[in-house]
């Protein structure tokens, strides 16, 4: 039976380069069913304890958590906003973690990041690498892709830098090892 992977760019931008990267990377998996999520489908009001008291556990947060529960592995590409997570990801994560603190439920994960700049979102990737294991993620590999516009062909939807392409192939192939 094929493994099922959930993948998403941790951004709500309609032009998200992280969604493009995670789509490309997850396409490197063989004999795997991949579902690419769009964080816009899980948009919630800004988390606060007061809103939680009013709303309880929102259906969208429950639906996102079910996607995590029902898969065999996860690939996330993190957008970096001022050195940290995008508010779209952080807010959804805050809601979901109130339902289940170990959000990632011991799932194997590959963590990615990219940006237009030369560091490729390394700050947010380092943050994720330090935090995700505390919240139930089993990180199998990570890759930061610098200078996205130079290393990714938007028309073809592929990485054009052979070294980076090789790193991504190796990372996703480690997901279930």
Secondary structure, DSSP 8 states (H G I E B T S, - for coil): --EEEEEEEE---TT-HHHHHHHHHHTT-SSEEEEEE-GGGG------HHHHHHH-S-HHHHHHHHHHHT-SEEEEEE--BTTB--HHHHHHHHHHHHH-SSTTTTEEEEEEEE-SSTTTTHHHHHHHHHHGGGGTEEEEEEEEE-SHHHHEETTTTEE--HHHHHHHHHHHHTTT-
